[in-house]
Each structure stands twice: as C-alpha cells, then as structure tokens.
Amino acid sequence: MRIFMTGASGYVGSSVAAKALKRGHSVVGLAGSEASSVKLQQLGVTPLRGDLEDHGTLARGASEADAALHLGFVHEFNRPYDELVRIDQRAIRAVGNGLAGTGKPFITTSTTTVTEPSPDGLETTESSPLSADSMPRMRTASEDTTLGLVDEGVRASVLRLPPYVYGSGGSVFVPALLHSAATHGVSPYIGSGSTLTSAVYVQDLAELYLLAAEDAEQGSISNATTETGVSIKQLAEAIGRAVGVPARSVTRHEATRVCGPFIAMFLEIPNRASSEKARRTLGWTPQAQNRLLEDITAGPGTCGKPPNTSAN
C-alpha cells in the first residue's frame, strides 16, 4: 500500500512511517523544510515538499496514494488556537479533495479532550457529550470536516489522541513540561493535583493508525489511550525527578507563567478516555512495557529541550 502522510517527520508520524515501512508499505511524507526532507529520506520515506497550507500539493499527494494519514498540526501555541484549527480544517479538506470518489481510507487526528469529563470521574467514550469549554472543543471542527468527506466517497475516520503521548522522548506536552521545569526550577501542578489524565505509548499508537487505515469504519471516531489514571501531581513529580527540581502546587496564574497558557490549561482538565472501542472494533492490543511515569523517569531524556513544533 502507498501511504501519503502529513506529519511524517514528527514524533508520532515518524513512528507510524517506520512501522508502515517495516510492514512493506511505501510512504510519501509531506516535508515543509530541507531538514524534514533529509529526515524522511533517512527513514526511507519519499519526501514531498510542501506544508499544510499548500493545498494543491496535499491533494496531489493524496490522489496518488492508496491511503492518507493526517498527523500534521501547527504546534505554535503562541498563535490563536482557532487559527491553528482553521489551518487544520483546510488541510483536511485539501487531502479530501485528492481522495474524493475513491473510497480510499483517510485517517485524521483529534484529541480526547474534546469531550466533557464525566461528573463521576468515570471514563468517557467517543459518544460522550462535547466539552462545555470552547477551547478544548474547537478541534471538533476538524472532526466534522473529516466526517463530512464520507459523503464525497472517502473512507474517512478520526483517531482521538490523549494529551500525553510517550516513548522515545515524548510528543508535545511531555517535552514542554520538562523544558518548563528545567527553565523555571519547579515542576508545577495546580491545586491538589488530583486531576486524572490519559496517555498512550507511541509505538502502540503507530500500530493503531495502521489498523485504522486497514479496517476503520467510515465515519468512525476512536479514542487512542493506554492509560487513563495518571494524576497531574504524579506527572509533575515524575517530571521533577527527571529534571532534578521540586514538584509544587501552584495557582493557575503561576502555572501559566511557567508553562504558558495552553499547556497550563491541560493541567486542570480531567481526561479519562476509554479505548475500548478501538480494541474491540480494530483488534488493537497495546503492548507497552513502561507506563508514562516510568518512561519520564527512566526513558531517554529530553530534559531542557523545547517541544517539537513541526507542522508536517
């Protein structure tokens, strides 16, 4: 199978691409820079120069593929989040144009935080009510764009990722928190830190993307989590141990100063998203040996490094 990917040079995307190549698939990856092109070539991926706003390139890459995976996102959180979501929507629309009428699979990426936390602290599902907070809920605009492609003859579906993807250094949130702790000398949690969140091991996540490309039902949404019971205080303590700084309860205002407003917001959002549907319908069987907290304290260090903000 020839797979077209956005985000193939990024943290999650490179893991997906490597697993796809190992399975005997060929991969074409969007490359927004020469550095990304070189990285993709080293992986064995064919680079296609362009970024998420090169809509003609996105459509062409998709039209020449048997499946498309959209993992790219502009992680420039100093910009208005609704602006980033609009870029995402238009990119999805462009890939959809390249796949229209083919019945080929197209898997896009969202987040488990779009749903309202259970008032009883239970796990949520893909059909749980959407968040009452407009900020986390914004990503559903991209989901709607994706699912609208079903009517245009695309086997489109969505994977919702938890805030914390880990393994081999972590995705956006873990390195951002490590970097903030190293910079400011404190690993913050808000209030008691009892808020629970979700995580997924990157290699298990890569497997799920490929399973979805093979078998996901059109118009479906699936959560991708392997843990749902990590407290923010535990997370802060693990990050503190990794960096060598104390974990400390802070106000939302101080957390914003240390981590920035976007990351700080997720220190307060409960997020326990069940992946039972993905396990049942796609036969997903996660194999992670380490959990998130173990990986932070014992895994490869990213201490002091800023998060990867690559869009493609």
C-alpha positions as CSV (number, residue, x, y, z in Angstrom):
1,M,0.0,0.0,0.0
2,R,1.2,3.5,-0.8
3,I,0.5,5.8,2.1
4,F,0.6,9.6,2.0
5,M,1.3,11.2,5.4
6,T,1.3,14.7,6.8
7,G,3.4,14.9,10.0
8,A,5.6,12.0,8.9
9,S,8.8,13.7,10.1
10,G,7.3,14.5,13.5
11,Y,7.4,12.5,16.7
12,V,4.3,10.3,16.2
13,G,4.4,10.4,12.4
14,S,7.9,9.1,12.2
15,S,7.0,6.1,14.4
16,V,3.9,5.5,12.1
17,A,6.0,5.8,9.0
18,A,8.7,3.4,10.3
19,K,6.2,0.8,11.3
20,A,4.4,1.1,7.9
21,L,7.7,0.6,6.0
22,K,8.5,-2.4,8.2
23,R,5.2,-3.9,7.1
24,G,6.2,-3.5,3.4
25,H,4.2,-0.4,2.6
26,S,5.7,2.6,0.8
27,V,5.3,6.1,2.4
28,V,5.3,9.6,0.9
29,G,5.6,12.3,3.5
30,L,4.9,16.0,3.4
31,A,8.1,17.9,4.1
32,G,8.0,21.6,4.9
33,S,11.8,22.1,5.0
34,E,15.0,20.7,3.8
35,A,15.7,19.3,7.2
36,S,12.4,17.4,7.2
37,S,13.2,16.1,3.7
38,V,16.5,14.7,4.9
39,K,14.9,13.1,8.0
40,L,12.3,11.5,5.8
41,Q,14.8,10.1,3.4
42,Q,16.8,8.7,6.3
43,L,13.7,6.9,7.4
44,G,13.1,5.5,3.9
45,V,10.2,7.8,3.3
46,T,9.8,9.7,0.0
47,P,9.5,13.4,0.7
48,L,7.0,15.7,-1.0
49,R,7.9,19.3,-0.4
50,G,5.1,21.5,0.9
51,D,3.3,22.5,4.1
52,L,-0.2,22.3,5.5
53,E,-1.2,25.4,3.6
54,D,0.0,24.0,0.2
55,H,-3.4,22.7,-0.7
56,G,-2.6,21.6,-4.2
57,T,0.3,19.6,-3.0
58,L,-1.8,17.9,-0.3
59,A,-4.5,17.0,-2.9
60,R,-1.9,15.6,-5.3
61,G,-0.1,13.6,-2.6
62,A,-3.4,12.0,-1.6
63,S,-4.6,11.4,-5.1
64,E,-1.5,9.3,-5.9
65,A,-1.8,7.2,-2.7
66,D,-3.9,4.2,-1.5
67,A,-4.4,5.7,1.9
68,A,-3.8,9.0,3.7
69,L,-2.9,9.7,7.3
70,H,-3.1,13.3,8.6
71,L,-0.9,13.8,11.7
72,G,0.5,17.2,10.9
73,F,-0.6,20.2,13.1
74,V,0.9,23.6,13.6
75,H,2.0,23.5,17.2
76,E,2.6,27.2,17.5
77,F,0.6,27.8,20.6
78,N,1.5,31.5,20.8
79,R,-0.9,31.9,17.9
80,P,-4.7,31.9,18.4
81,Y,-5.8,28.3,18.7
82,D,-8.9,28.8,16.4
83,E,-6.4,30.0,13.7
84,L,-4.4,26.7,14.0
85,V,-7.7,24.7,13.8
86,R,-8.7,26.5,10.6
87,I,-5.3,25.6,9.1
88,D,-6.0,22.0,10.1
89,Q,-9.5,22.1,8.6
90,R,-8.3,23.4,5.3
91,A,-5.6,20.8,5.1
92,I,-8.1,18.0,5.7
93,R,-10.3,19.5,3.1
94,A,-7.4,19.5,0.6
95,V,-6.5,15.9,1.2
96,G,-10.1,15.0,0.9
97,N,-10.2,16.6,-2.5
98,G,-7.5,14.3,-3.6
99,L,-9.4,11.2,-2.4
100,A,-12.9,12.2,-3.4
101,G,-14.9,9.4,-5.0
102,T,-12.2,6.7,-4.4
103,G,-13.4,5.0,-1.3
104,K,-9.8,5.1,0.0
105,P,-9.1,5.4,3.7
106,F,-8.2,8.8,5.3
107,I,-7.4,8.9,9.0
108,T,-7.2,12.3,10.7
109,T,-6.1,13.2,14.2
110,S,-8.0,14.9,17.0
111,T,-7.8,14.9,20.8
112,T,-9.7,13.1,23.6
113,T,-10.1,16.4,25.4
114,V,-12.9,17.5,23.1
115,T,-15.4,15.6,25.4
116,E,-16.7,16.8,28.7
117,P,-15.2,14.9,31.7
118,S,-17.5,12.5,33.4
119,P,-19.0,14.2,36.5
120,D,-18.5,10.9,38.4
121,G,-14.8,10.7,37.4
122,L,-15.5,7.7,35.1
123,E,-14.0,7.0,31.7
124,T,-15.6,8.9,28.8
125,T,-16.3,7.4,25.3
126,E,-16.4,8.6,21.8
127,S,-20.1,9.4,22.2
128,S,-19.7,11.4,25.4
129,P,-21.0,15.0,25.4
130,L,-18.6,17.6,24.0
131,S,-16.7,19.8,26.3
132,A,-18.5,22.8,27.7
133,D,-15.2,24.7,27.4
134,S,-14.9,26.2,23.9
135,M,-11.1,25.9,23.8
136,P,-10.8,22.0,24.0
137,R,-14.0,21.6,21.9
138,M,-12.5,23.6,19.0
139,R,-10.8,20.5,17.5
140,T,-14.2,19.0,16.7
141,A,-14.4,21.4,13.8
142,S,-11.6,19.3,12.2
143,E,-13.5,16.1,13.1
144,D,-16.6,17.5,11.4
145,T,-14.6,18.3,8.2
146,T,-13.2,14.8,8.2
147,L,-16.5,13.1,8.6
148,G,-18.1,15.3,6.0
149,L,-15.8,13.6,3.4
150,V,-17.7,10.4,3.8
151,D,-20.5,11.9,1.6
152,E,-17.8,12.5,-1.0
153,G,-16.8,8.9,-1.3
154,V,-13.9,8.9,1.2
155,R,-13.5,6.3,3.9
156,A,-12.7,8.9,6.4
157,S,-12.3,8.4,10.2
158,V,-10.8,10.0,13.2
159,L,-8.4,9.0,16.0
160,R,-8.5,11.0,19.2
161,L,-5.2,11.1,20.9
162,P,-4.7,11.9,24.7
163,P,-2.6,14.9,25.8
164,Y,0.3,12.7,26.7
165,V,2.0,10.5,24.1
166,Y,5.2,9.0,25.4
167,G,8.1,6.8,24.5
168,S,11.4,7.9,22.9
169,G,11.2,11.4,24.3
170,G,7.5,12.3,24.3
171,S,5.4,14.3,21.9
172,V,4.4,18.0,22.6
173,F,3.2,18.1,26.2
174,V,5.9,16.0,27.9
175,P,8.9,17.8,26.4
176,A,7.2,21.2,27.0
177,L,6.7,20.3,30.7
178,L,10.3,19.1,31.0
179,H,11.6,22.2,29.4
180,S,9.5,24.5,31.6
181,A,10.6,22.7,34.7
182,A,14.3,22.9,33.7
183,T,13.9,26.6,32.9
184,H,12.0,27.7,35.9
185,G,13.3,25.3,38.6
186,V,9.9,23.9,39.5
187,S,7.5,21.3,38.2
188,P,4.0,22.7,38.7
189,Y,0.7,21.1,39.4
190,I,-2.5,23.1,40.1
191,G,-4.3,22.8,43.4
192,S,-4.2,19.3,44.9
193,G,-3.1,17.8,41.5
194,S,-5.7,15.1,41.8
195,T,-7.0,15.7,38.3
196,L,-6.6,12.5,36.2
197,T,-5.5,12.4,32.6
198,S,-4.8,9.9,29.8
199,A,-1.7,8.7,27.9
200,V,-0.7,6.4,25.1
201,Y,2.6,4.7,24.2
202,V,3.8,5.9,20.8
203,Q,4.5,2.5,19.3
204,D,1.1,1.3,20.2
205,L,-0.4,4.5,18.7
206,A,1.6,3.8,15.5
207,E,0.0,0.4,15.3
208,L,-3.4,1.8,15.7
209,Y,-3.0,4.3,12.8
210,L,-2.2,1.4,10.5
211,L,-5.0,-0.7,11.8
212,A,-7.4,2.2,11.2
213,A,-6.1,2.6,7.7
214,E,-6.8,-1.1,7.0
215,D,-10.1,-1.5,8.8
216,A,-11.7,1.6,10.4
217,E,-15.3,2.0,9.5
218,Q,-16.1,5.2,7.5
219,G,-17.3,8.0,9.7
220,S,-16.0,6.4,12.9
221,I,-14.2,8.1,15.8
222,S,-11.9,6.1,18.1
223,N,-10.0,7.0,21.3
224,A,-6.3,6.0,21.4
225,T,-5.4,5.6,25.1
226,T,-3.4,3.0,27.0
227,E,-3.7,4.7,30.4
228,T,-6.5,6.8,32.0
229,G,-5.5,7.1,35.6
230,V,-2.4,9.4,35.7
231,S,-2.8,12.2,38.2
232,I,-1.3,15.6,37.3
233,K,0.5,15.6,40.7
234,Q,2.1,12.3,39.8
235,L,3.1,13.7,36.4
236,A,4.6,16.8,38.0
237,E,6.6,14.6,40.5
238,A,7.9,12.4,37.7
239,I,9.0,15.4,35.7
240,G,10.6,16.9,38.8
241,R,12.6,13.8,39.4
242,A,13.7,13.6,35.8
243,V,14.8,17.3,35.8
244,G,16.0,17.4,39.4
245,V,13.6,20.1,40.6
246,P,10.8,20.1,43.2
247,A,7.2,19.5,42.2
248,R,5.0,22.2,43.7
249,S,1.3,23.1,43.9
250,V,0.8,26.5,42.2
251,T,-2.1,28.7,41.1
252,R,-3.4,28.7,37.6
253,H,-1.7,32.1,37.2
254,E,1.7,30.8,38.2
255,A,1.3,27.7,36.1
256,T,0.6,29.9,33.1
257,R,3.8,31.8,33.8
258,V,5.8,28.6,34.0
259,C,4.2,26.6,31.2
260,G,2.4,29.1,29.1
261,P,-1.4,29.4,28.9
262,F,-2.1,26.5,26.5
263,I,-0.1,23.9,28.4
264,A,-1.3,25.2,31.8
265,M,-4.9,24.7,30.7
266,F,-4.3,21.0,30.4
267,L,-3.1,20.8,34.0
268,E,-6.7,21.4,35.1
269,I,-8.7,19.4,32.5
270,P,-9.8,15.9,33.7
271,N,-9.4,13.5,30.8
272,R,-10.1,9.8,31.2
273,A,-10.9,8.5,27.7
274,S,-11.7,4.8,27.2
275,S,-10.1,3.0,24.2
276,E,-12.5,0.0,24.5
277,K,-13.9,0.8,21.1
278,A,-10.6,0.7,19.3
279,R,-9.6,-2.5,21.0
280,R,-13.0,-4.1,20.1
281,T,-13.5,-2.9,16.6
282,L,-9.9,-2.7,15.3
283,G,-8.4,-5.6,17.3
284,W,-5.9,-3.1,18.9
285,T,-3.8,-4.8,21.6
286,P,-1.4,-2.3,23.1
287,Q,2.0,-3.8,24.1
288,A,3.6,-1.0,26.1
289,Q,6.1,-2.3,28.7
290,N,6.5,1.0,30.5
291,R,3.8,3.4,31.6
292,L,4.0,7.2,31.2
293,L,5.5,8.0,34.6
294,E,8.1,5.2,34.3
295,D,9.1,6.4,30.9
296,I,9.6,10.0,32.1
297,T,11.9,9.0,34.9
298,A,13.7,6.1,33.2
299,G,13.4,6.7,29.4
300,P,15.5,8.7,27.0
301,G,15.9,12.2,28.3
302,T,14.5,15.3,26.6
303,C,15.3,17.4,29.7
304,G,15.7,21.0,28.8
305,K,14.7,20.6,25.2
306,P,11.8,22.7,23.8
307,P,8.9,20.8,22.2
308,N,8.9,19.9,18.5
309,T,6.6,22.4,16.8
310,S,6.9,20.9,13.3
311,A,3.7,21.2,11.3
312,N,4.4,18.5,8.8
